[in-house]
Amino acid sequence: MADRTALVQFFGSALRERALLPVVKLEARPHKRVLQSLAQANRDCTNTYKKGDLSFQLLAQLDPEILKQHLLYFVRLMETLDRYC
């Protein structure tokens, strides 16, 4: 949800961006609420979000630099992975 550009590219013009939660303090929001917001935002899309293959296709399109700007836990994940690679 933090990479709005990727979401628009993936879901297309039917995505209701206004239904998405703000990216500010996104990680502090309940997981269920984040998923509800995403479901509401793409309810009119032909490829509605669901876990599984579709979620991995979306994940592949996310821009790590944008995620680093908004998601502290993503930054920590990348730092941890960098230590082991």
C-alpha positions in Angstrom: 0.0 0.0 0.0 3.0 2.3 0.5 3.9 2.2 -3.3 0.9 3.8 -4.8 2.4 3.9 -8.3 2.9 0.2 -8.3 -0.7 -0.3 -7.1 -2.1 1.9 -9.9 0.0 0.1 -12.5 -1.0 -3.3 -11.2 -4.7 -2.8 -10.7 -5.3 -0.2 -13.4 -7.6 2.8 -13.5 -10.4 1.1 -11.6 -8.4 1.3 -8.4 -10.0 3.6 -5.9 -7.0 5.3 -4.4 -9.1 7.3 -2.0 -10.1 4.1 -0.3 -6.5 3.3 0.6 -5.2 4.1 4.0 -2.6 6.9 4.3 1.0 5.8 4.2 1.8 7.7 7.4 2.2 5.1 10.2 0.9 2.4 8.0 2.8 -0.3 9.9 1.0 0.7 13.1 -2.4 0.0 11.7 -4.1 -3.4 12.3 -3.3 -5.9 9.5 -7.0 -6.6 9.1 -7.8 -2.9 8.5 -5.0 -2.6 5.9 -6.4 -5.6 4.0 -9.9 -4.2 4.2 -8.8 -1.0 2.8 -7.0 -2.7 -0.1 -10.1 -4.8 -0.8 -12.3 -1.7 -0.8 -9.9 0.1 -3.1 -9.7 -2.7 -5.8 -13.3 -4.0 -5.5 -14.0 -2.8 -9.1 -10.8 -4.1 -10.6 -10.7 -7.2 -12.8 -7.7 -8.6 -10.8 -8.9 -8.1 -7.2 -6.3 -8.6 -4.5 -6.0 -12.0 -2.7 -3.2 -13.9 -1.2 -1.4 -16.3 -3.4 0.0 -15.9 -6.9 -1.6 -12.5 -7.4 0.0 -11.1 -4.2 3.5 -12.3 -5.4 3.0 -10.7 -8.8 2.2 -7.4 -7.0 5.1 -7.8 -4.7 7.5 -8.2 -7.7 6.4 -4.7 -8.9 7.0 -2.8 -5.7 9.8 -0.2 -5.6 12.1 -0.9 -2.7 13.2 2.8 -2.5 9.6 3.9 -2.1 9.0 1.2 0.6 12.1 2.4 2.5 10.6 5.9 2.7 7.5 4.8 4.4 8.1 1.4 6.1 10.5 1.2 9.0 10.2 -2.6 9.2 11.1 -2.9 5.5 14.3 -0.9 6.2 15.1 -3.2 9.1 14.5 -6.3 6.9 16.8 -4.9 4.1 19.5 -4.1 6.6 19.3 -7.6 8.1 19.4 -9.2 4.7 22.4 -7.0 3.7 24.4 -8.4 6.7 24.0 -11.9 5.5 24.5 -11.4 1.8 
